[in-house]
């Protein structure tokens, strides 16, 4: 498939969306919810020393044809392709992740997000932030609480940037700071290469997967630690044991099917280099 072609029907079938295709806010809400629920966040290719490819043809082969998931650049590049095929006006942005950090932490712009221009205003769409990706488009305005199928979220100002926060239980937690400057795809290629190649990248040493669950839950796998977090902030935790248990969770919970060799290689790398205590704060 040529890089600039997008199979709209295949994407909508993959995410189970059968609603209106008109480029409206209602459609955008349905698409964000459907895509987030159907395609898991995961970075297993990086763990297997395979840098993800970001051209549309490769993304469609992996996440639609092979029914795999992906991390932020893959997820939001694919989602952007789908939105544009439907006639949405989309601007590509970046964000600085401050999950588990101070709001003004000096962070690089290593996360991809999308700005969607609609008659109602500008909205953030992000289907690629693991266990806290907004499951609804968010109006890009400060100091307004916005409900989603999962958490209540809001933006607050931090200089020229807007910090996305999520209400977890009775506290607000920072997620990332949105930089309101349009980006070009070459900048994502640079970030993707760094994230997938740097020896200290958490993705190269840890098995990570996440998806939103039913009843406002969030399900996260970080190495052996499987978490189901409820909207109250309470969490159910389970430690995985043998290879068959990992396979069952990846397949049944996250819809990720790996070959026996891929799973063995991933688990061997985690055993040698992975974090064996609490998860990285970005994935807590």
Wavefront OBJ file of the C-alpha trace (Angstrom):
o trace
v 0.000 0.000 0.000
v 1.419 3.443 -0.878
v 2.371 5.537 2.148
v -0.261 8.206 1.464
v -3.278 5.867 1.143
v -5.545 5.136 4.062
v -8.041 2.270 4.174
v -10.842 3.992 6.023
v -13.189 0.998 6.024
v -10.507 -1.330 7.411
v -9.683 1.106 10.226
v -13.319 1.648 11.188
v -13.890 -2.108 11.108
v -10.830 -2.679 13.304
v -12.105 -0.269 15.959
v -15.706 -1.386 15.675
v -17.083 2.026 14.725
v -20.260 2.135 12.619
v -21.572 5.634 13.299
v -21.609 8.808 11.228
v -18.531 9.642 9.179
v -19.262 13.364 9.039
v -16.355 15.410 10.491
v -18.266 16.610 13.553
v -17.619 16.710 17.283
v -20.083 13.861 17.819
v -18.193 11.698 15.319
v -14.870 12.601 16.920
v -16.178 11.531 20.326
v -17.240 8.182 18.936
v -13.940 7.631 17.138
v -11.751 8.452 20.153
v -13.781 6.127 22.357
v -13.812 3.299 19.793
v -10.114 3.506 18.853
v -9.001 3.732 22.494
v -11.072 0.698 23.445
v -10.072 -1.473 20.465
v -6.337 -0.897 19.941
v -4.176 -1.367 23.016
v -1.253 0.829 23.906
v 1.891 -1.316 23.779
v 5.600 -0.953 23.039
v 6.615 -4.587 22.585
v 8.353 -4.006 19.247
v 10.795 -1.669 21.013
v 11.428 -4.343 23.651
v 12.203 -6.723 20.769
v 14.707 -4.208 19.349
v 12.452 -3.304 16.418
v 12.067 0.443 16.027
v 8.445 1.208 15.075
v 7.839 2.583 11.576
v 5.609 5.625 11.314
v 4.568 5.661 7.656
v 0.858 5.025 7.151
v 1.353 1.828 5.186
v 3.410 0.232 7.982
v 1.036 1.455 10.690
v -1.956 -0.024 8.892
v -0.207 -3.347 8.336
v 0.716 -3.594 12.011
v -2.275 -2.210 13.902
v -5.068 -3.003 11.446
v -3.849 -5.994 9.422
v -1.904 -7.738 12.196
v -4.203 -6.402 14.948
v -1.331 -5.258 17.144
v -1.229 -2.154 19.293
v 1.330 0.634 19.387
v 2.716 3.473 21.431
v 2.028 7.195 21.114
v 3.620 7.980 17.742
v 2.090 4.900 16.128
v -1.350 5.326 17.670
v -1.744 9.024 16.972
v -0.222 8.831 13.479
v -2.758 6.136 12.587
v -5.583 8.066 14.237
v -4.561 11.235 12.406
v -4.649 9.342 9.105
v -8.148 8.140 9.906
v -9.379 11.599 10.899
v -7.981 13.233 7.793
v -9.533 10.553 5.585
v -12.892 11.600 7.037
v -12.294 15.286 6.357
v -11.273 16.498 9.818
v -8.911 19.481 10.063
v -6.043 18.161 12.203
v -2.898 19.904 13.456
v -0.035 17.833 14.868
v 1.365 18.883 18.261
v 3.772 17.604 20.896
v 3.651 17.466 24.681
v 6.034 17.218 27.630
v 5.190 14.275 29.907
v 5.076 15.265 33.593
v 3.240 12.224 34.970
v 4.591 11.679 38.477
v 6.720 14.849 38.267
v 6.440 18.524 39.190
v 4.232 20.524 36.851
v 7.191 22.675 35.763
v 9.663 19.810 35.354
v 12.068 20.517 32.444
v 10.923 17.817 30.056
v 11.530 17.205 26.326
v 8.615 17.078 23.873
v 8.457 13.285 23.533
v 4.708 12.765 23.255
v 2.524 13.243 20.168
v -0.981 14.703 20.438
v -3.483 16.049 17.916
v -5.406 19.305 17.740
v -8.711 19.018 15.876
v -10.282 22.223 14.583
v -14.080 22.175 14.762
v -16.841 24.816 14.589
v -17.216 24.405 18.377
v -13.530 25.253 18.898
v -10.214 23.402 19.095
v -10.100 19.967 20.688
v -7.252 17.734 21.827
v -7.401 14.122 20.627
v -4.926 11.610 22.009
v -5.344 7.825 21.742
v -1.712 7.080 22.611
v -0.928 7.835 26.250
v -1.179 4.398 27.762
v -3.105 4.219 31.008
v -4.301 7.840 30.964
v -5.041 8.685 27.326
v -8.257 10.747 27.296
v -11.113 8.563 26.075
v -12.951 11.619 24.735
v -11.793 14.704 22.822
v -11.036 17.570 25.206
v -11.827 21.216 24.531
v -8.486 23.066 24.619
v -9.483 25.659 27.185
v -8.054 26.223 30.652
v -9.753 25.664 34.000
v -12.796 23.752 32.758
v -13.489 20.289 34.155
v -14.402 17.859 31.362
v -15.876 14.409 31.827
v -14.784 11.431 29.734
v -15.912 7.785 29.742
v -13.146 7.288 32.321
v -11.710 10.213 34.321
v -12.663 13.847 34.743
v -9.900 15.930 33.140
v -8.940 19.573 32.793
v -6.228 21.845 31.438
v -4.447 24.424 33.557
v -2.001 27.021 32.281
v 1.734 26.664 32.755
v 3.340 29.616 30.976
v 2.624 29.254 27.250
v 1.655 25.601 27.667
v -1.501 23.839 28.822
v -1.051 21.092 31.408
v -3.480 18.202 31.154
v -4.564 16.910 34.548
v -6.679 13.921 35.536
v -8.743 13.598 38.683
v -7.811 10.288 40.283
v -9.950 9.696 43.332
v -9.979 13.043 45.144
v -6.716 14.460 43.753
v -5.622 16.076 40.499
v -2.519 14.578 38.873
v -0.430 16.065 36.063
v -0.203 14.113 32.819
v 1.548 16.272 30.231
v 2.052 19.853 29.075
v 0.763 20.566 25.576
v 3.003 22.784 23.450
v 0.720 24.774 21.170
v 3.077 24.931 18.183
v 2.420 22.892 15.018
v 4.960 20.140 14.386
v 6.190 18.386 11.254
v 6.493 14.627 10.916
v 10.300 14.694 10.864
v 10.183 15.797 14.506
v 8.190 12.695 15.405
v 10.676 10.537 13.518
v 13.494 11.967 15.640
v 11.585 11.394 18.888
v 10.546 7.904 17.815
v 14.132 6.951 16.997
v 15.385 8.290 20.337
v 12.618 6.618 22.346
v 13.095 3.286 20.584
v 16.912 3.344 20.543
v 18.277 5.064 23.642
v 19.651 2.447 26.069
v 17.927 4.125 29.033
v 14.520 4.203 27.391
v 12.049 2.326 29.649
v 10.504 0.765 26.534
v 13.693 -1.150 25.711
v 13.722 -2.997 29.034
v 10.106 -3.343 30.116
v 6.969 -5.077 28.883
v 4.295 -2.379 28.778
v 0.665 -2.530 27.704
v -2.469 -0.586 28.643
v -6.075 -0.100 27.655
v -9.230 1.463 29.102
v -11.626 -1.065 30.604
v -15.307 -1.253 31.449
v -16.907 0.759 34.240
v -14.287 3.518 34.065
v -11.403 1.157 34.833
v -7.875 1.358 33.430
v -5.872 -1.823 32.851
v -2.075 -1.653 32.790
v 0.621 -4.292 32.430
v 4.142 -3.336 33.485
v 6.367 -6.433 33.354
v 4.817 -8.932 35.803
v 2.530 -6.365 37.419
v -1.063 -6.284 36.148
v -3.134 -3.398 37.525
v -6.821 -2.653 37.229
v -7.383 0.892 38.505
v -10.872 2.128 39.316
v -12.151 5.688 38.973
v -11.971 6.022 42.768
v -8.197 5.618 42.550
v -8.289 2.160 44.135
v -6.413 -0.567 42.266
v -6.458 -4.352 42.029
v -2.984 -5.814 41.537
v -1.852 -9.196 40.360
v 1.637 -10.533 39.665
v 2.010 -12.743 36.605
v 4.015 -15.925 36.822
v 4.899 -18.233 33.971
v 4.969 -17.694 30.229
v 1.499 -19.102 29.674
v 0.051 -16.569 32.114
v 1.661 -13.717 30.195
v 0.346 -15.122 26.935
v -3.203 -15.381 28.309
v -3.184 -11.809 29.641
v -1.679 -10.323 26.485
v -4.149 -12.156 24.258
v -7.344 -12.002 26.298
v -6.953 -8.661 28.088
v -5.027 -6.615 25.537
v -5.743 -8.401 22.254
v -2.006 -8.771 21.543
v -0.898 -12.014 19.909
v 2.838 -12.731 19.889
v 4.716 -15.685 18.463
v 6.328 -18.055 20.931
v 9.749 -16.702 19.968
v 8.659 -13.068 20.411
v 7.196 -13.722 23.843
v 10.259 -15.682 24.984
v 12.606 -12.937 23.807
v 10.510 -10.241 25.493
v 10.401 -12.077 28.823
v 14.135 -12.850 28.731
v 14.905 -9.158 28.193
v 12.603 -8.172 31.060
v 14.267 -10.741 33.321
v 17.704 -9.325 32.514
v 17.029 -5.588 32.355
v 13.480 -4.801 33.453
v 12.254 -2.949 36.539
v 11.203 -5.477 39.165
v 9.613 -3.186 41.741
v 6.903 -0.570 41.333
v 6.256 0.539 37.737
v 7.797 3.587 36.119
v 5.799 6.680 37.269
v 4.611 7.308 33.706
v 2.811 3.946 33.800
v 1.746 3.796 37.446
l 1 2 3 4 5 6 7 8 9 10 11 12 13 14 15 16 17 18 19 20 21 22 23 24 25 26 27 28 29 30 31 32 33 34 35 36 37 38 39 40 41 42 43 44 45 46 47 48 49 50 51 52 53 54 55 56 57 58 59 60 61 62 63 64 65 66 67 68 69 70 71 72 73 74 75 76 77 78 79 80 81 82 83 84 85 86 87 88 89 90 91 92 93 94 95 96 97 98 99 100 101 102 103 104 105 106 107 108 109 110 111 112 113 114 115 116 117 118 119 120 121 122 123 124 125 126 127 128 129 130 131 132 133 134 135 136 137 138 139 140 141 142 143 144 145 146 147 148 149 150 151 152 153 154 155 156 157 158 159 160 161 162 163 164 165 166 167 168 169 170 171 172 173 174 175 176 177 178 179 180 181 182 183 184 185 186 187 188 189 190 191 192 193 194 195 196 197 198 199 200 201 202 203 204 205 206 207 208 209 210 211 212 213 214 215 216 217 218 219 220 221 222 223 224 225 226 227 228 229 230 231 232 233 234 235 236 237 238 239 240 241 242 243 244 245 246 247 248 249 250 251 252 253 254 255 256 257 258 259 260 261 262 263 264 265 266 267 268 269 270 271 272 273 274 275 276 277 278 279 280 281 282 283 284
